[in-house]
């Protein structure tokens, strides 16, 4: 996802209501999110669906890494050689 450009990518809800199709096209074309404000405060973010899916995948991967690190810190990991042995046993079946 591209970085937000403050001067182009923050719009009040009143502008969004009148030109939503243009803003959807902008988000799709630029791959940048669009921050929607109401009464001067950010209330929502409009992002391209493919960018959203990519973000979800990254979050899932980072969650898995964090869980793995936590398990290792708690002594729940297994030695590399033991893991290789288990994998090779399963592959050979």
N, CA, C and O atoms as CSV, one atom per row, in Angstrom:
chain,resi,resn,atom,element,x,y,z
A,1,UNK,N,N,0.848,-1.170,0.000
A,1,UNK,CA,C,0.000,0.000,0.000
A,1,UNK,C,C,0.895,1.234,0.000
A,1,UNK,O,O,1.899,1.292,0.710
A,2,UNK,N,N,0.523,2.190,-0.785
A,2,UNK,CA,C,1.259,3.451,-0.859
A,2,UNK,C,C,0.991,4.280,0.393
A,2,UNK,O,O,-0.045,4.125,1.040
A,3,UNK,N,N,1.927,5.153,0.725
A,3,UNK,CA,C,1.759,6.023,1.886
A,3,UNK,C,C,0.715,7.095,1.602
A,3,UNK,O,O,0.557,7.560,0.474
A,4,UNK,N,N,0.026,7.461,2.638
A,4,UNK,CA,C,-1.005,8.489,2.588
A,4,UNK,C,C,-0.391,9.840,2.225
A,4,UNK,O,O,0.666,10.203,2.742
A,5,UNK,N,N,-1.048,10.580,1.341
A,5,UNK,CA,C,-0.650,11.956,1.030
A,5,UNK,C,C,-1.689,12.871,1.678
A,5,UNK,O,O,-2.833,12.953,1.232
A,6,UNK,N,N,-1.271,13.538,2.713
A,6,UNK,CA,C,-2.182,14.322,3.557
A,6,UNK,C,C,-3.032,15.292,2.741
A,6,UNK,O,O,-4.234,15.410,2.979
A,7,UNK,N,N,-2.426,15.980,1.791
A,7,UNK,CA,C,-3.158,16.996,1.033
A,7,UNK,C,C,-4.150,16.415,0.036
A,7,UNK,O,O,-5.019,17.136,-0.453
A,8,UNK,N,N,-4.038,15.111,-0.279
A,8,UNK,CA,C,-4.920,14.505,-1.282
A,8,UNK,C,C,-5.817,13.416,-0.724
A,8,UNK,O,O,-6.847,13.103,-1.321
A,9,UNK,N,N,-5.449,12.830,0.411
A,9,UNK,CA,C,-6.106,11.612,0.851
A,9,UNK,C,C,-6.896,11.741,2.149
A,9,UNK,O,O,-7.174,10.734,2.800
A,10,UNK,N,N,-7.253,12.934,2.528
A,10,UNK,CA,C,-8.134,13.148,3.672
A,10,UNK,C,C,-9.297,14.003,3.179
A,10,UNK,O,O,-9.111,15.130,2.720
A,11,UNK,N,N,-10.495,13.443,3.284
A,11,UNK,CA,C,-11.682,14.121,2.740
A,11,UNK,C,C,-12.808,14.106,3.762
A,11,UNK,O,O,-12.986,13.124,4.483
A,12,UNK,N,N,-13.570,15.196,3.825
A,12,UNK,CA,C,-14.738,15.209,4.709
A,12,UNK,C,C,-15.867,14.344,4.138
A,12,UNK,O,O,-15.980,14.162,2.926
A,13,UNK,N,N,-16.682,13.828,5.029
A,13,UNK,CA,C,-17.790,12.965,4.632
A,13,UNK,C,C,-18.703,13.653,3.621
A,13,UNK,O,O,-19.239,12.994,2.730
A,14,UNK,N,N,-18.885,14.961,3.745
A,14,UNK,CA,C,-19.755,15.682,2.807
A,14,UNK,C,C,-19.242,15.562,1.371
A,14,UNK,O,O,-20.043,15.435,0.445
A,15,UNK,N,N,-17.914,15.602,1.169
A,15,UNK,CA,C,-17.351,15.424,-0.179
A,15,UNK,C,C,-17.514,13.985,-0.651
A,15,UNK,O,O,-17.793,13.738,-1.824
A,16,UNK,N,N,-17.339,13.039,0.262
A,16,UNK,CA,C,-17.473,11.622,-0.093
A,16,UNK,C,C,-18.883,11.337,-0.580
A,16,UNK,O,O,-19.070,10.630,-1.570
A,17,UNK,N,N,-19.878,11.884,0.111
A,17,UNK,CA,C,-21.284,11.648,-0.268
A,17,UNK,C,C,-21.573,12.075,-1.707
A,17,UNK,O,O,-22.325,11.411,-2.419
A,18,UNK,N,N,-20.978,13.174,-2.121
A,18,UNK,CA,C,-21.307,13.709,-3.446
A,18,UNK,C,C,-20.465,13.113,-4.571
A,18,UNK,O,O,-20.827,13.239,-5.741
A,19,UNK,N,N,-19.338,12.462,-4.232
A,19,UNK,CA,C,-18.483,11.955,-5.306
A,19,UNK,C,C,-17.857,10.613,-5.006
A,19,UNK,O,O,-16.687,10.389,-5.317
A,20,UNK,N,N,-18.623,9.711,-4.403
A,20,UNK,CA,C,-18.064,8.434,-3.964
A,20,UNK,C,C,-17.415,7.649,-5.106
A,20,UNK,O,O,-16.365,7.037,-4.905
A,21,UNK,N,N,-18.007,7.656,-6.279
A,21,UNK,CA,C,-17.439,6.899,-7.405
A,21,UNK,C,C,-16.036,7.409,-7.746
A,21,UNK,O,O,-15.136,6.616,-8.020
A,22,UNK,N,N,-15.853,8.721,-7.727
A,22,UNK,CA,C,-14.535,9.298,-8.017
A,22,UNK,C,C,-13.512,8.909,-6.955
A,22,UNK,O,O,-12.352,8.640,-7.269
A,23,UNK,N,N,-13.949,8.880,-5.700
A,23,UNK,CA,C,-13.020,8.531,-4.616
A,23,UNK,C,C,-12.658,7.046,-4.645
A,23,UNK,O,O,-11.524,6.674,-4.344
A,24,UNK,N,N,-13.614,6.211,-5.003
A,24,UNK,CA,C,-13.314,4.784,-5.156
A,24,UNK,C,C,-12.297,4.592,-6.280
A,24,UNK,O,O,-11.362,3.803,-6.142
A,25,UNK,N,N,-12.474,5.300,-7.378
A,25,UNK,CA,C,-11.519,5.224,-8.484
A,25,UNK,C,C,-10.142,5.722,-8.034
A,25,UNK,O,O,-9.125,5.118,-8.371
A,26,UNK,N,N,-10.108,6.817,-7.277
A,26,UNK,CA,C,-8.837,7.362,-6.775
A,26,UNK,C,C,-8.114,6.322,-5.929
A,26,UNK,O,O,-6.918,6.099,-6.116
A,27,UNK,N,N,-8.818,5.689,-5.008
A,27,UNK,CA,C,-8.217,4.678,-4.129
A,27,UNK,C,C,-7.708,3.499,-4.948
A,27,UNK,O,O,-6.620,2.981,-4.694
A,28,UNK,N,N,-8.491,3.080,-5.923
A,28,UNK,CA,C,-8.086,1.960,-6.782
A,28,UNK,C,C,-6.852,2.314,-7.619
A,28,UNK,O,O,-5.919,1.518,-7.719
A,29,UNK,N,N,-6.851,3.487,-8.207
A,29,UNK,CA,C,-5.751,3.896,-9.088
A,29,UNK,C,C,-4.451,4.183,-8.330
A,29,UNK,O,O,-3.371,3.810,-8.788
A,30,UNK,N,N,-4.552,4.841,-7.181
A,30,UNK,CA,C,-3.347,5.258,-6.451
A,30,UNK,C,C,-2.844,4.205,-5.476
A,30,UNK,O,O,-1.682,4.240,-5.070
A,31,UNK,N,N,-3.713,3.264,-5.096
A,31,UNK,CA,C,-3.389,2.249,-4.074
A,31,UNK,C,C,-3.111,2.887,-2.726
A,31,UNK,O,O,-2.485,2.276,-1.860
A,32,UNK,N,N,-3.587,4.143,-2.545
A,32,UNK,CA,C,-3.438,4.832,-1.271
A,32,UNK,C,C,-4.787,4.846,-0.561
A,32,UNK,O,O,-5.830,4.944,-1.207
A,33,UNK,N,N,-4.768,4.749,0.768
A,33,UNK,CA,C,-6.036,4.829,1.501
A,33,UNK,C,C,-6.583,6.249,1.488
A,33,UNK,O,O,-5.851,7.208,1.245
A,34,UNK,N,N,-7.860,6.368,1.747
A,34,UNK,CA,C,-8.519,7.668,1.825
A,34,UNK,C,C,-9.148,7.775,3.209
A,34,UNK,O,O,-10.013,6.973,3.560
A,35,UNK,N,N,-8.722,8.752,3.990
A,35,UNK,CA,C,-9.267,8.960,5.324
A,35,UNK,C,C,-10.503,9.846,5.206
A,35,UNK,O,O,-10.462,10.917,4.601
A,36,UNK,N,N,-11.599,9.380,5.796
A,36,UNK,CA,C,-12.863,10.120,5.761
A,36,UNK,C,C,-13.047,10.770,7.131
A,36,UNK,O,O,-12.955,10.111,8.167
A,37,UNK,N,N,-13.307,12.070,7.112
A,37,UNK,CA,C,-13.486,12.793,8.371
A,37,UNK,C,C,-14.933,13.230,8.539
A,37,UNK,O,O,-15.681,13.388,7.574
A,38,UNK,N,N,-15.296,13.418,9.801
A,38,UNK,CA,C,-16.617,13.957,10.132
A,38,UNK,C,C,-16.407,14.910,11.305
A,38,UNK,O,O,-15.861,14.518,12.336
A,39,UNK,N,N,-16.831,16.131,11.152
A,39,UNK,CA,C,-16.630,17.168,12.166
A,39,UNK,C,C,-15.139,17.324,12.493
A,39,UNK,O,O,-14.764,17.551,13.643
A,40,UNK,N,N,-14.300,17.199,11.458
A,40,UNK,CA,C,-12.871,17.418,11.606
A,40,UNK,C,C,-12.076,16.262,12.190
A,40,UNK,O,O,-10.871,16.390,12.411
A,41,UNK,N,N,-12.729,15.139,12.443
A,41,UNK,CA,C,-12.037,13.986,13.025
A,41,UNK,C,C,-12.144,12.783,12.099
A,41,UNK,O,O,-13.175,12.574,11.459
A,42,UNK,N,N,-11.081,11.997,12.031
A,42,UNK,CA,C,-11.105,10.792,11.213
A,42,UNK,C,C,-12.113,9.786,11.745
A,42,UNK,O,O,-12.125,9.486,12.938
A,43,UNK,N,N,-12.972,9.254,10.847
A,43,UNK,CA,C,-13.993,8.288,11.270
A,43,UNK,C,C,-13.935,6.978,10.488
A,43,UNK,O,O,-14.474,5.967,10.938
A,44,UNK,N,N,-13.290,6.986,9.328
A,44,UNK,CA,C,-13.237,5.769,8.522
A,44,UNK,C,C,-12.096,5.880,7.520
A,44,UNK,O,O,-11.576,6.963,7.251
A,45,UNK,N,N,-11.722,4.716,6.974
A,45,UNK,CA,C,-10.681,4.668,5.946
A,45,UNK,C,C,-11.201,3.832,4.794
A,45,UNK,O,O,-11.714,2.732,5.002
A,46,UNK,N,N,-11.072,4.341,3.589
A,46,UNK,CA,C,-11.462,3.627,2.379
A,46,UNK,C,C,-10.185,3.121,1.716
A,46,UNK,O,O,-9.300,3.909,1.383
A,47,UNK,N,N,-10.089,1.794,1.523
A,47,UNK,CA,C,-8.906,1.239,0.874
A,47,UNK,C,C,-9.321,0.283,-0.232
A,47,UNK,O,O,-10.428,-0.255,-0.223
A,48,UNK,N,N,-8.430,0.081,-1.172
A,48,UNK,CA,C,-8.636,-0.842,-2.278
A,48,UNK,C,C,-8.760,-2.259,-1.728
A,48,UNK,O,O,-8.046,-2.623,-0.794
A,49,UNK,N,N,-9.644,-3.047,-2.289
A,49,UNK,CA,C,-9.903,-4.392,-1.787
A,49,UNK,C,C,-8.659,-5.275,-1.853
A,49,UNK,O,O,-8.440,-6.081,-0.949
A,50,UNK,N,N,-7.852,-5.149,-2.879
A,50,UNK,CA,C,-6.637,-5.960,-2.990
A,50,UNK,C,C,-5.610,-5.542,-1.939
A,50,UNK,O,O,-4.890,-6.384,-1.401
A,51,UNK,N,N,-5.543,-4.249,-1.648
A,51,UNK,CA,C,-4.655,-3.763,-0.601
A,51,UNK,C,C,-5.121,-4.274,0.761
A,51,UNK,O,O,-4.304,-4.617,1.615
A,52,UNK,N,N,-6.436,-4.324,0.956
A,52,UNK,CA,C,-6.991,-4.839,2.206
A,52,UNK,C,C,-6.636,-6.316,2.381
A,52,UNK,O,O,-6.223,-6.731,3.464
A,53,UNK,N,N,-6.796,-7.108,1.323
A,53,UNK,CA,C,-6.463,-8.529,1.386
A,53,UNK,C,C,-4.974,-8.728,1.691
A,53,UNK,O,O,-4.611,-9.602,2.478
A,54,UNK,N,N,-4.131,-7.930,1.078
A,54,UNK,CA,C,-2.689,-8.028,1.332
A,54,UNK,C,C,-2.378,-7.682,2.788
A,54,UNK,O,O,-1.532,-8.322,3.412
A,55,UNK,N,N,-3.060,-6.675,3.325
A,55,UNK,CA,C,-2.873,-6.315,4.726
A,55,UNK,C,C,-3.291,-7.456,5.643
A,55,UNK,O,O,-2.606,-7.756,6.620
A,56,UNK,N,N,-4.413,-8.089,5.327
A,56,UNK,CA,C,-4.895,-9.211,6.138
A,56,UNK,C,C,-3.870,-10.346,6.155
A,56,UNK,O,O,-3.608,-10.933,7.205
A,57,UNK,N,N,-3.295,-10.651,5.003
A,57,UNK,CA,C,-2.288,-11.710,4.924
A,57,UNK,C,C,-1.061,-11.368,5.762
A,57,UNK,O,O,-0.512,-12.231,6.447
A,58,UNK,N,N,-0.633,-10.114,5.709
A,58,UNK,CA,C,0.532,-9.685,6.492
A,58,UNK,C,C,0.240,-9.772,7.986
A,58,UNK,O,O,1.095,-10.195,8.764
A,59,UNK,N,N,-0.952,-9.378,8.383
A,59,UNK,CA,C,-1.330,-9.447,9.793
A,59,UNK,C,C,-1.340,-10.897,10.265
A,59,UNK,O,O,-0.853,-11.196,11.355
A,60,UNK,N,N,-1.889,-11.797,9.456
A,60,UNK,CA,C,-1.911,-13.213,9.819
A,60,UNK,C,C,-0.494,-13.766,9.962
A,60,UNK,O,O,-0.209,-14.509,10.901
A,61,UNK,N,N,0.386,-13.411,9.042
A,61,UNK,CA,C,1.765,-13.870,9.109
A,61,UNK,C,C,2.460,-13.333,10.359
A,61,UNK,O,O,3.135,-14.084,11.063
A,62,UNK,N,N,2.303,-12.056,10.635
A,62,UNK,CA,C,2.920,-11.464,11.818
A,62,UNK,C,C,2.365,-12.074,13.104
A,62,UNK,O,O,3.103,-12.255,14.072
A,63,UNK,N,N,1.083,-12.388,13.120
A,63,UNK,CA,C,0.479,-13.048,14.276
A,63,UNK,C,C,1.094,-14.422,14.485
A,63,UNK,O,O,1.407,-14.801,15.614
A,64,UNK,N,N,1.270,-15.175,13.394
A,64,UNK,CA,C,1.905,-16.493,13.483
A,64,UNK,C,C,3.340,-16.392,13.991
A,64,UNK,O,O,3.764,-17.200,14.818
A,65,UNK,N,N,4.081,-15.416,13.505
A,65,UNK,CA,C,5.467,-15.222,13.948
A,65,UNK,C,C,5.492,-14.887,15.438
A,65,UNK,O,O,6.286,-15.444,16.195
A,66,UNK,N,N,4.620,-13.977,15.848
A,66,UNK,CA,C,4.571,-13.597,17.265
A,66,UNK,C,C,4.224,-14.791,18.146
A,66,UNK,O,O,4.823,-14.965,19.208
A,67,UNK,N,N,3.272,-15.613,17.727
A,67,UNK,CA,C,2.895,-16.794,18.484
A,67,UNK,C,C,4.069,-17.765,18.572
A,67,UNK,O,O,4.324,-18.340,19.631
A,68,UNK,N,N,4.776,-17.947,17.471
A,68,UNK,CA,C,5.936,-18.841,17.449
A,68,UNK,C,C,7.024,-18.351,18.397
A,68,UNK,O,O,7.606,-19.144,19.138
A,69,UNK,N,N,7.299,-17.061,18.379
A,69,UNK,CA,C,8.304,-16.503,19.276
A,69,UNK,C,C,7.908,-16.691,20.739
A,69,UNK,O,O,8.745,-17.010,21.583
A,70,UNK,N,N,6.652,-16.494,21.021
A,70,UNK,CA,C,6.149,-16.677,22.381
A,70,UNK,C,C,6.290,-18.134,22.824
A,70,UNK,O,O,6.678,-18.407,23.960
A,71,UNK,N,N,5.973,-19.067,21.925
A,71,UNK,CA,C,6.102,-20.487,22.250
A,71,UNK,C,C,7.562,-20.856,22.507
A,71,UNK,O,O,7.854,-21.618,23.429
A,72,UNK,N,N,8.465,-20.331,21.713
A,72,UNK,CA,C,9.892,-20.611,21.896
A,72,UNK,C,C,10.361,-20.069,23.245
A,72,UNK,O,O,11.086,-20.746,23.975
A,73,UNK,N,N,9.940,-18.833,23.575
A,73,UNK,CA,C,10.315,-18.242,24.859
A,73,UNK,C,C,9.808,-19.061,26.041
A,73,UNK,O,O,10.441,-19.088,27.096
A,74,UNK,N,N,8.666,-19.731,25.869
A,74,UNK,CA,C,8.070,-20.540,26.932
A,74,UNK,C,C,8.556,-21.985,26.912
A,74,UNK,O,O,8.032,-22.836,27.631
A,75,UNK,N,N,9.564,-22.254,26.082
A,75,UNK,CA,C,10.131,-23.597,26.041
A,75,UNK,C,C,9.278,-24.616,25.305
A,75,UNK,O,O,9.448,-25.819,25.502
A,76,UNK,N,N,8.380,-24.162,24.475
A,76,UNK,CA,C,7.483,-25.077,23.765
A,76,UNK,C,C,7.991,-25.450,22.375
A,76,UNK,O,O,7.346,-26.223,21.668
A,77,UNK,N,N,9.125,-24.915,21.985
A,77,UNK,CA,C,9.675,-25.232,20.668
A,77,UNK,C,C,10.381,-26.581,20.681
A,77,UNK,O,O,10.615,-27.156,21.744
A,78,UNK,N,N,10.717,-27.079,19.507
A,78,UNK,CA,C,11.492,-28.311,19.416
A,78,UNK,C,C,12.765,-28.053,18.622
A,78,UNK,O,O,12.825,-27.145,17.793
A,79,UNK,N,N,13.762,-28.852,18.885
A,79,UNK,CA,C,15.062,-28.742,18.239
A,79,UNK,C,C,14.924,-28.936,16.729
A,79,UNK,O,O,14.068,-29.691,16.268
A,80,UNK,N,N,15.762,-28.257,15.975
A,80,UNK,CA,C,15.730,-28.335,14.507
A,80,UNK,C,C,15.863,-29.775,14.017
A,80,UNK,O,O,15.107,-30.205,13.146
A,81,UNK,N,N,16.804,-30.511,14.563
A,81,UNK,CA,C,17.014,-31.902,14.137
A,81,UNK,C,C,15.787,-32.761,14.426
A,81,UNK,O,O,15.420,-33.609,13.613
A,82,UNK,N,N,15.145,-32.548,15.585
A,82,UNK,CA,C,13.928,-33.298,15.923
A,82,UNK,C,C,12.805,-32.963,14.947
A,82,UNK,O,O,12.062,-33.845,14.518
A,83,UNK,N,N,12.688,-31.689,14.601
A,83,UNK,CA,C,11.657,-31.269,13.653
A,83,UNK,C,C,11.889,-31.904,12.285
A,83,UNK,O,O,10.956,-32.399,11.653
A,84,UNK,N,N,13.139,-31.885,11.837
A,84,UNK,CA,C,13.463,-32.513,10.540
A,84,UNK,C,C,13.120,-33.991,10.559
A,84,UNK,O,O,12.571,-34.517,9.591
A,85,UNK,N,N,13.439,-34.659,11.652
A,85,UNK,CA,C,13.131,-36.082,11.773
A,85,UNK,C,C,11.639,-36.352,11.674
A,85,UNK,O,O,11.215,-37.289,10.998
A,86,UNK,N,N,10.840,-35.524,12.352
A,86,UNK,CA,C,9.378,-35.689,12.307
A,86,UNK,C,C,8.843,-35.448,10.894
A,86,UNK,O,O,7.971,-36.181,10.427
A,87,UNK,N,N,9.348,-34.455,10.235
A,87,UNK,CA,C,8.893,-34.147,8.880
A,87,UNK,C,C,9.264,-35.268,7.932
A,87,UNK,O,O,8.434,-35.694,7.129
A,88,UNK,N,N,10.473,-35.747,8.007
A,88,UNK,CA,C,10.912,-36.839,7.135
A,88,UNK,C,C,10.107,-38.112,7.361
A,88,UNK,O,O,9.817,-38.837,6.410
A,89,UNK,N,N,9.745,-38.389,8.602
A,89,UNK,CA,C,8.895,-39.563,8.897
A,89,UNK,C,C,7.554,-39.441,8.188
A,89,UNK,O,O,7.060,-40.406,7.605
A,90,UNK,N,N,6.969,-38.248,8.240
A,90,UNK,CA,C,5.656,-38.028,7.632
A,90,UNK,C,C,5.725,-38.078,6.112
A,90,UNK,O,O,4.806,-38.579,5.464
A,91,UNK,N,N,6.797,-37.567,5.546
A,91,UNK,CA,C,6.969,-37.556,4.083
A,91,UNK,C,C,7.145,-38.975,3.557
A,91,UNK,O,O,6.648,-39.300,2.479
A,92,UNK,N,N,7.827,-39.796,4.282
A,92,UNK,CA,C,8.147,-41.164,3.826
A,92,UNK,C,C,6.951,-42.090,3.910
A,92,UNK,O,O,6.967,-43.156,3.295
A,93,UNK,N,N,5.918,-41.727,4.644
A,93,UNK,CA,C,4.734,-42.598,4.779
A,93,UNK,C,C,3.933,-42.665,3.518
A,93,UNK,O,O,2.913,-43.353,3.470
